[in-house]
């Protein structure tokens, strides 16, 4: 390539010659070229769709000059004849070049290309240009795609760093302004200065990719050992260059020994690469706690990023289809490195030494134990996915964290089971073969099987190829002074080996592996003074439930778990019944501030049974209040109906200054998802019976509905992302005095011109209604909330500040009209569109019908300040059936607000992109 950089307009003028050698047995009529830079060209590419799916708005709202593209592409062949090429609208980030003549096996063809690459802003993916005059260039030129199984791999850019390029040799002449410096992991000559420009020669052989950084002053420092030069700009200013050099040298020697000699002369370990794939765990604690030394932080960051760069630039796999091999080797190597160099390191570093935190299981975990908890977090949510699935099919938490960690754990599991370094030897052999030919997961499987006499089909079938869960437990344990007889029950019928340990006062006295086909058999082994027998003691096996894995061999109760009280939050401890306690503070107008104490068993991992009890003291009524719930979860692993939750809950608060209510709510929830886990469509069915007991209030005119019971069935169907949102809800309520049915449709669309429109249609009708009051009627602007579902701060207020609280339900009107209820039927349409950032214009129209009255047309309009959706919003009415509301008296009493004090609501806004 001959490349000329124009930093002013962020472009590269490129003249390129590709010599393509057909090393397959097929005759080719076309060649596929990856053009991943063109994925940034508009708002409808697969990359844009990925951003939308993960609730990132920045790409859709970006300015045109921030986008990237490939323009003015011309291709001619060796005979100087134009060659036709094309890209599809669905997949604009690779092109297919139609050859004028067939390319036979072992023949070569040459293509000459000229084009202009427009570099995108780095705010989308951290690749591109920034406002400091720097460029991190990645996938910026056209390159042949990998050819495998009789076809080219046609992968689109999904921001996953998994481009499948053919192995290539590069020869590049790069011209840049003399004010800029470049850094690359290609070999390079010293710059040849010519006037205001610098000319570089870059070259490298047998590569799938390379990095190129352009900066006013290079931020990289160089470390060399006998084999390789490392260029890094990892940020860690608190340790010296000598300390860094020691760490870099140790890591390089370790990886060379474990995996194999790096085939290239240079490798780049950049801050950008680390930030794209950080070490989740190190960044969970606030920096003022300083749980890890500066040296340790640099060491882990460098180790992780070095391994990632090392494997991605030297292993010639399809990084989308075979990504579990990259992840497995990386995390496995990290775990072994910690075992060898920091065997006493804890997950939370020096925080674990604080006496105040000694009782927490979270702080007692070793550094390597955290990996299994991150994986188990998803398994318990029934959101884990098979290791062998393509990278672009994984939900973000699995792609970034859980599947990576499970891959490393699985390698470690296999290594522990095989016992004689077969995994290490196989990794080295696979890496060596990779230098000689193009490899795949099949080659890795063949090498592993050839290096052991044990049957390891279960590893590839179950651990890699499925999402089956593993769960073993002891049955029929008997003991004598000298021996133990036991059977192991395979609760899920998933056949994998499992280790049995004998433990005395926390020290291992024996260990025995049970092969996959040996479970459900009876064993007798020497006791060796063990006081406990434990399955999977060191968590080698990625097991679903560790709480049924042990039996005490001393004492009267074989599995007596003492109760342990823990403040705030903790990880699940299989040897204790944990009760977590948290001070709480709730508020409503009638109870005032209500301090309480929440007692629950919700650890970080989901559990099959959960209790949550929160008694509180109502300072305004000088009485007790609070809530409680008990629920049981049942997961279905291989069904679109993936979770059923059975629960009963209750709450006791005041609904008026002189009257309380008690609500009891038995409920069943059925959750349904699509087979594609990344599909944001979710379905939910709720069946519940709501029983309410209300005290009479002297301050409320209508006390005819103190006690009642309502059966409620709801169905939700929702699909949401940044650019599109659609949801449907239907609701049937049946009671002795009334029956009603209602439906709600919500639609939101963010258009290409960044105009967003929100529409909501609500329709409801009574099936029968024998009540005389409007307590159960459909509400136009403020539901009575007879099911006590909404978090009203002053639910019985009809005037004043608390009456202005707005909850989007039923009619959804913001203005208070003279006919606020409908006891027969209601139909309303709520709409809004943005006029500037978070400022929107809203309008509502509807028809309401009451008995013995004609249907009435209603409407209102105004301005909505959508500051934080569902968390903090303001509504300013302008015109409605009441006339010009802005010109009327006491306008401040007409303003409506949404204010939510629940941290969970805000956290969910940020969590949704991960799950």
N, C-alpha and C positions, 0 to 999 in steps of 0.2 A: 504494500500500500504506500502511496504518496499522500500524506495528510497535511493540510494546512489549517491551523487553528485560528479562528477569528473570535477572540473573547468578547468583543463589543456586542455582537449579535448572537453569541453563544452557538456558533456553528462550526462544523468541520467540513472542509471541502476535500473529497476523497476520490482518488484514482486507484482502482484496485484490480489486481490480476489474481484470479483463482485458478490454480491447476488442480483438477479433481481426478484422483486416481481411483478407478472402480476396482476395489479389492474384494468385491462380492462375487458370487457365482451367477448373478443375474445380469441381464442386458437392460440398461437404463435408457429411458426416453426423456427423462426430466430429472432435475436436481432441485431439492428444497433448500432454501437459504433462510436461516433465522434472521429476523429483523425486529428484535425485541424493542428497540428504541421507538419504533412506530406504535407501540402499545400506548404511548402517551399522547397520541395524536388527537383523540376526541373523547367524548363522554360515553361512547357506546362500545368500546373495546372490551375484551375479556378482563383486562386489568381494571378498567373503570367499573365493571360489574362486580369484581372482587372487592374493590373499595366500598361500593354501595352495600354489598352483603354484610360487610364488617363495620358498617355505620361510620365510615370516614367520609366527611363532607368536603374536605379540602380539595380533592381532585375535581369534583363536580363544579365547585365554585371558583376554580382557579382562572386566572387571566390567560388569554391566548398566548402571550409571550412566555408564560411559564410552562407551556406544554412542549413535548418533544415530537419529532417526526423524522421520516426519511423522504427527501424530496428530489425531484429531477433525476430519477434513476434511469440510466441508459446501459444496456448490456449488448456487447458484440462478441462474436466468437473469434477463433484464431484466424478465420478467413476475412475478418473485418465486416462480417454480415450481422445485421441486427438480429437479436434473439428475442422472441416474445416471452413475456413473463406476466404473472398475475397474482394478485392477493384477493382473498374473499372479504366481503364486508363483515362476516362473522369472525374471521381470523385474520385480521390485518397485520399481524406481527410475524408472519412468515410468508415467503413468496415462493412460487413454483416456476422454475425456469424450463421452458420447453426446448430441448436440444434439437438442432437441425438434423443431426445424424445420431443414430443409436450408438450408445457407449457400451462396448462389449466388455466382458470380464478381463481384468488386467490391462485395460487400456486407459489412457488419460485424455482429458479434454481441457482446454483453457478458455476461460471467460474473462473479458475485460469490462469492468464496471466503472461508471462515474456517477456520483450522487453527492448530495449535501445532507449531512446529519445535523438536525437541530436538537441541542441538548436540553432536557427538561430541568426544571427546578428540583433541588434535592429535598424539598419539603415533603414530597410524596413518599419517597422510598429511601431517602438519604443518599441516593445516587443522582448525580447531576451537578448543576451549578448552585452556588450560594451567593449571598450579598457581600461576601468578603473577597470576591474575585477568585475563588477557588473552584475547581472542578474535580469531582470523583467520577471518572468515566468507567461505565460498566455496560457491556452489551451494546456498544455504540456503533458497531459496524456490521455488515452482512457477513455471515459465516455459514458454511455448509452444515446441515443438520446431520445428526448421527444416523447411520444406516444400520438397521437391525431387523432380522426376521423378514427379509425380502421387501422392506419398505423403509422410507425415511420416517423418523419420529417427528410428528407434527405437534409440538407443544406450544401453547400460547403463554405469554408472560403473565403470571399470576402473582408476581412479587414474592417468589419463593426461592430465588437463587438456584434454580434447577434447570438451567438451559442445557439442552442435550446437543452439544456441538460435536462434530466429527473431530477426531484427533488431527491436529494440523501443525504445520511449521510456519512461522511468521517472519516476514522481513519488511520492516516499516521505516520509511523516511518521514519524520515528523518535523514540521516547521511551526515554531511558536514565536510570539513576541519575546524579545530578549529580557523583558522585565519578569518573565515567568520561569519557574523551575519545574521540572517533571520528576516523578518517582514511579518506577514500574518494576514488576518482578520479571520482566523480560531482560535479557542481557542488553546493555546499551553502551554506546560510545560516549565520550565526553562531547559536550555541545560544541558545534562549529559555529562561531559567531560571525554573522554577516550583516553589518549595519544594525538595524533595529530588530533583527531576528536571530533566533538560535535554531540550528538544525541538528536533530538527533537521529541516530540510527538505532533501531530496536530490533532484536531478533531472538528467536527461541524455537526449539524443535519439540515435536511430540507433546503438544499441549491442547487442552480443551478450552482454555480460557486464560485471560491474564488481567491484571489490574493496571490502571493508569491514573495517577493523580497529578493535577496541574495546580500550582500554588505560586503566589508572589514570592514566598520563601518557604522552602520545603520544611514541613513539620516532622519529618521522619529522621530517626537516628539509626545507625547501622551497627549490627553486632555480627561478628564473623566467628565461625569455628572452622575446623579443618575441612568440612564438607560444604557448608551452606552459609550464605549471607542472609541475615534477617533484617528487614526494614520495618520499623514499627513506630507508630505515633500514639500508642496507648497512653491515656492521660493518667499519670500518677506522679505528681511532682514532689511528693514527700520522701521519696527514696532516691538514693544517689545512682549515678550511672554505673558505678561498680556493682551495687546491689542488683541492679537490673541485669547487668551482664552475667552475674552468677546464676540468676534465675533462668535467663534465656538459655544459657549453656546447659543447665541441668535438664530443662524441658526438652531441648533438642536432642540431647544424648538419650534421654529416656524414650522418646518417640521413635528415634532411629533403631533402638534396641528392640522395642516391643513390636513395631510395625514393619520397619524396613527403611533403607536409605532413600532419602528424598531425591527424585531424579533430576531436579533442576538446580541451578546455581543460586537462585534468589527466591525468597518467599516474603510476602507482605502480610503483616499482622496489624491491621488498622483499627482505629477507634470506631470508625463507621461500621466495620464488620462486627465488632463487639456489640455496639448499640443495636444493631439489627438482630442479634442473637445473644442477649446478655445471659449471665449466669443467674437464673431465677433462684432466689434464696439469699444471695449476698445483698440484693437491693431491697430486701423486705424490712430491714430495721433502719430507724433514723440514724443519721451519721453521728449525732451527738453522743450516741451510746458507744461508738467505736468498738463494735464487738470483735472485729478482726484487725490485725496489724496491717499497716500499709503494705508491707512486703507480701503478706499472705494474699491480700486483695489483688495486687499486681500479678502475683504468681498464678492465681486461679483464672483471672481474666486473660492473661497471656496464654496459659495452658489451653483453655477452651477455644480461644480464637485461633491459636496456632494450629491446633488439631483440625479445626474446621477448614482452614485455608489449606493445610497440608493434604487432607483427604480430597477436597473438592478439586484441587489443581493437579492431582496426580492419579487418582482412581478414575478409570475410564468406564464407569457405569452409567446407566441411564438414571440421573439423579432424581427423577420424578417417580419412576416405577420401583427403583431399588434403594430408595432413600433410607430404609431401615438399616441397611448395611453401613452407610455413612454414620448414621446416628449411633448404631450399636457399637462400632469400633471407637467412636469419639467418647461416648459416656463410659464405656467399659475401661478405656485407657485412663480417663480421669479418675475413676474409682480406684483403680490399681495404683495410680500415682499418689493419691491421698493415703492409701494403706501403707505405702512404702515410705513416704516422706512426712506425713502428718497423721500418724495412726491415732493420736489422742484428740484430734480436732472434733469439735462439736458443731452441730448444725447452727447454733446461735453463738458460736465463738465464746468470748470471755463473759458474755451475759450469763452463760451456764454456771459460772462460778459465784454469782450473786446469791447469798444465802436466802434472800427473799423469794427467789425463783427456783430453789432446789426441788420443790415438790412437783414442778410442772414436767410432764412427760415431754413436752415440746423442747424444753431446754436440756433434757438429758440425752436426746438422740445424738448419735455420732453423726459426723458430717455426711457420710455416705448413706445413712438411713433415710435422709430426706427424699431421695429419689423415689422410693417406693410409695411414699405418702402422696407425692404429686400425681403419680399414676393412679393410685387408689382413689384420689379425689374424684376422678372422672369415672372410674369403675363403679363406685358407689352411687353416682348420679345416673348410671346406666348410659353414659355418653362416651365410653371408651370405644376405640375402633381397632381393627386388626392391624398389626405391625406392617404386614405386606401390602396394605392398600396404597394406591398412588398418593403422593404427597398433596396434590391439589384436591383430593376428596376429603381431607381431614379438616375438622373444625379447628379454629385457630388455637385453642388451648392445647389440643392434641398435637398439632403441627409444631408449635413452638416449645411445648413443655412435656406433656404426659407421654406421648408416643416416643419422643426422644429418650426420656428417662427409662421407659419400659424396655426399649431396645437394648440399652446398656445393661439393665438388670437381667434381661434374658441371656445376654452373652455371659454375664457373671454366673447366672444360674447353671448354664451348660458347663462352664469351666469348673465350677464346684462339683458338679455331678461326675464329670469325666476324670477329674482329680490329678491328671498327669500332664498338664500344660498343652493338651491337645488343641484348645481354642487359640492359645498364643501361637502355636506352631502353624495352625491353619491360617491365621491372619497374615503371618509373614509369608507363607507359601502363596496365598491368594494375591498379596500385594506384589510379590515377585513376578507371578504369571501375568499380572495386569500390565507390567512394563513391556511384555512381549506381544500381547494381543488384546483385542477388545473383549471384555469379560462381562458376565451377568450374574444374577443371583444363583443360577443353576451351577455355574462353576464353583461358587462359594460352598453350596450344599455338597457337591461332589467331593471337594477337598476335605470338608469337615468329616464326612462319612468315611473317607479313606483313611483318616488318621485315628480312628477308634474302632474297637471291636464291639462296642456297645450299640444297641439299637437306639438311634436318636431320631427316628421318623416323627416321633411325637413333637419334637422341637419345631420342625418345619410345618407340620400339619396343624398343631394346636397353638403353639406359642406365636408363630409368625403368621400363619394363614387364617386364624380365627379370632373371635373375641370371646371365646368360651371362658367362663370363670372357673377357678380352681378352689376347692374347699374340702379339706380333710378334717376329720375329728377322731378322737380315740373312743373306742367302745370296749367293754369287757376287760378293764385293766385290773389285774391281780398281781400281788407281789409277795415275795418271801424275803427273808433277810438277804439272800444271795442272788435272786433272779426276779425278773419282771416278765409277765405274760400279758400280751395285749393284742388287740385287733385294731385296724385303722379303717374307718368307713370313708369311702369316697362319696361325698354328698352330691356331687354334680356329675358323676360318671365321666369325668374328663381325665384321661389316663396320662399322667405325668409322674415322674419320680418325686419322692418327698423324703427329707432327712428326719430322723428321729434322734433326739438328744436326751441324754441324762444329765441333770444339773444338780449340783449340791452347793447351796448357799451362793448361787450366782456363777459358779465355776463349772465349766463343761467337763464331765467325767467320762462320757462316751458319746459317739456319733455313729449312726448307721443309716446308709441310704437304702430306701425301699424302692425297687424298680417299679415302673409304671404298671406292670402286670402282677405285682406282688401285693397290692393293696387289697383289702377285704380278706386277707389271710390272717392266721394267728401266728405270733412270733413269741419266742422265749429267749431273752438275752440276759447276760450278767448285769446285776444291779450296780455294782461298784459304788455302793453307799449313796446313790442318787436320792435326793428328797423330792424331785419333780421329774416327770417325763414330759418332754415338750416336742411337738411337731414344728418343724420349720423355725427353729429358735432364732436363727440369724436372718430370717426373712429372705432366704435365697430364692424361694419360690414366690412368684407374684400372686399371693393367695388373697382371696376376697375377704375372709374373716379369720382373724387370729385369736378371737376370744374363746373359741372352742378347741384350742390346740394343746391344752396342757392338763395334766392331772397331778395333784399332790399325792405323794406316796407316804406322807406322814400326817397325823392328825385325824380327827373324826370325820370332818367334812372334806371330801376329796377336791372340791373346787370352790371353796369358800372365798369369794372375792370381797374384801373389805370395802366399805364405802369411803371414798376420798372426796372431800370438798375442795373445789378449785375456784379461784377468783377469775372472772371474766371468761377466758377461752383457753382451750388446750387441745392437743391431739388425743385421739383415742388411746387409752392404756388398757391392753387386754387383761391385765392382772388386777384391775380395780373396777368397781362400780362408781363412776365419776358423777358427782353432782356439782354443776357449775352455778355460781351465784354472782349476780350482778345488781348493784343498786340501780333503781330506775326512777324516773321523774316524768309523770304524765300530767296533762292539763286539759280540763274543760271548764266552762264558765260556772258550772254548778258544783263541781267537786273542788274547784280551785287546783292549786298545785298538789299533786298526790305522790309523795315519795313512797317507794316500795322496794321490795327485794324479789328479784326474779330468780327462781330455782329451776334448772333445766338440765338435760343431758345432751344438748346439741354440741358435740365436738366438731372439729373442722371437717371430719368425714361424716357423710350421711349415715344414719342408722335405721334399722328396720322398725324400731319402736322409739318414739320420742315423747317425752312429757315436758311441759312448759307451764310453770305455775308462777303467777306474779301478783301476790297480795300487796295492797297499797293502802295508804292512809289518806282519806279525803280531809284536807285541812279546812275546807269551807263548811262541811257538814259534821265534822268531828266523828267520822264513821269509817268503817272499812269499805274498800272497793277493790276492784282488781279483775283479773281474768285467769283462765287456765285452759289448757288444751292437751289432749292425748291423741296420738296418731300412730298408725301402723302403715308402713310402706311395703308394697309388693311389686318388685320389678319383674318384667317379662323381657328376656334377653333377645328373643328372635321373633318379635312381633311388632307391628306398628302401634298396637296398644302396649306401650312400654312401661307404664307405671299406673298402679291403682293405690290410692291412699284412702284409708278408712280413718275417720277421726270423730271425736266429740269434743266440743269446746263450750265454754261458758264465760259470761262476763257480767259484772255487777257494777253499775255506775248510776249516776243521777241524770235524768232527762229533763228535770225541772228543779227549781230551787228547793222544793219541798217533797220531791217524789223520785224514787229510784226505779230502775228496771233490772230484771234478771232475764238473761237470754241463754237458752240452751240450744245447741246446734249440732246434732249428729249429721254426718255428711260422708258421702263417697265421691271421690274425684277420679276420673279416668282420663289419662293423658295419652294423646295419639301424636305420632310424628311420621314424617316421610321416611322412606327407605334410605334416601340420600340425607345423611346427617347434616350436611351444609344447607339444606333447604330450610329457609326460615319459616316455612308454614308449620303452625302448631294448632292442634285441636284439643279441646278440653270439654268434658261433660261433667257437670256437677249435679248431684242428686242430694237433696238435704231436706230436713224437717226443722223448721225454726219455731221454737216454743218461747213465747215472751210473756212474762208476768210483770205488769206495770202497777205501781202504787197509784192511787188516786191523788190528784193534785188540786188544791184549792185555787190555784192560779190559772188553770186551764179550763176553759168553758166546757169542752166536750170530753167527758170521761167515760164514754160509752164503750170504749175499746181497751179496757185495762189488760185483759188476758186473752191471748189468741194463739193459734197454731197455724202455720202456713207450710204446705209442701211446695218446694221450689225445684224446678228442673231447668238447667241452663245448658246451652251448647255454644261454644266459642270456636270460630275458625279464623285464624289470623295469619297473615303473611306480611312481614314488614322488613324494610331496608331503607337506606337513605333516600332513594329517589322514588320509591313506591311503597305505599302502605294500603293494605286492604284488610278489613276485618268484618266478620258477620257474627251477630249474637242473636239467639232466640231464647225466650224465657217464658215458661209456663208456671203460674202460681195458682194453687188450689187451696181453699179454706172453706170453713163452714158457711161464712157469710159472703164470700166472693170467689170468683175465678177469673183470671185474666191471662192474656197472651200478649207478648210484645216481641218486636224484632228491631235490631239496630244494625245499620251498615255504615262503616267509616271508610273513607277513601282519601288518601293524600298523595299528591303528585308534585315532584320537583322537576320543573321543565328545564330544557337546555338553556333558556335565557335566565335561569335562576329564579324565576317566578314560582312560588309554591302556592298551591291551592289545597284547602282542607274542606271536605264535605262530610256531613253526617246526616243520615236519614233515620228517624225514629218513628215507629208506628206501633200503637198498642190499642187493645180493645178488651172490654170486659166480656167474659162469657156469661156471667151472672153477677148480680150485685144487689144485695138486700140491706146494705148499710145506709144509714141516714146521713152520716158525716162524710167529709172529704179526706178522712185519715188514710183510707186505702186508695184514694183516687190517683189518677195520673197527674203529675205536677208539671207545670209549664216552666218554672224557673228554679224552684227549690223543693225537692222531694221531701215528704214527711219522714222518709226512711223508717218505715214501720218494721223493717227487718234488721235495723240497727247495723247496717253494713258500712256506712260512711263515717268518716272521722269528723263529725261536726263539733266545733268548739262550743257552740250554743244552739243546740238543735231545736229548742222550743222558742227561740227568739223571733219575733216578727218585726221588731224595730231595732235600730242601733247598729253598732259596728258588727256584732256577731251575726246579725241577720244578712249581712252583705257577703258572707262567705259563699263562694260559688263552687259547686261540684257538678261536673259535666255528667248529667244523668237525665233520663226521661226526656222532657221537652228541650232542655239545653238552652233556654232563653236566659239572657243576662238582665234585661229590663223586667221590673216587677209590674205586671199588668193587672187590670181590675178583675179579670177572670183567670186566677192562677191554677185552677184545677179542672179536670175533666172526669166525670163519673160514668161516661159511656165509651168514648174513643178519642184518640189523639193521633195526629200526624204532623211531624215537624221536620224541617230541613235547616240545618245549621251550616254556614259556610264562612270561610275566611280566606284571604290571600295576603301575602306580604307586600308591603310597599317600600320598606327599607329595613334591612337587617332583621331585628326582632320585632319591628312594628308592623302590625297587620290591621286590615279593615275586616270587620265581621258583619254578618247579617243573618237574621233568623226569620223564617216564615213558617206558618203552620195553620192547621185547622183543628179546633177542639170542639167536642160535642158533649153537652150535658143533657140529662133527661129532661124532656118537656121543653127543650130549647132548640132553636136552630143552630146549626154549626156556625162557629164564629171564626173569621179570618184574623190572624194575629201576625205581627211582625215587629222586629226591632233591628237596630244597627248601631255600630259604634267602632271604637278603636281598641285593639287588643295589644298589650305589651307582653309578648311571649318571652320573658326574660330567661327562665329555665322551665322547659316544658314539664307540666305536672308538678312542679315544685314551687315556682314563684311566678304568678301571672297577674296582670291587672286588666280590668275591662272598664272602658269609659263609654257609657251609652250616649248616643247622639240623637237618634230619631226613632220613634216607635208609635204604637197606637196611642201612647200618652202625648204625642206631639214632639216638639223640639225640647228634649230633656235638658240640654245644656243651658237653656234659658230659664229653666224652672227653679223654684226655691229649693234650698237644701240639696244642691247637686252632689255634694260630697257624700250624701247618704245613698246615692244611686250607684256609686262606683262599686264594682264587685271585685273580689280578690280570691286567688288560690295561694295558700301558704301551707306547705307541708313540713312538719318538723321531723318526719321519719327519715333517718339516715339511709334506711334500706331503699327508699324510693330513689334517692339521688345515686346511691351506689349502683343500682340496677341500670341506670343510664350509661354507666361506664363499663359494666360487666357484660352487657349484651353482645359486644363485638367478640368476646372470647368464647361464648357458648352458643 
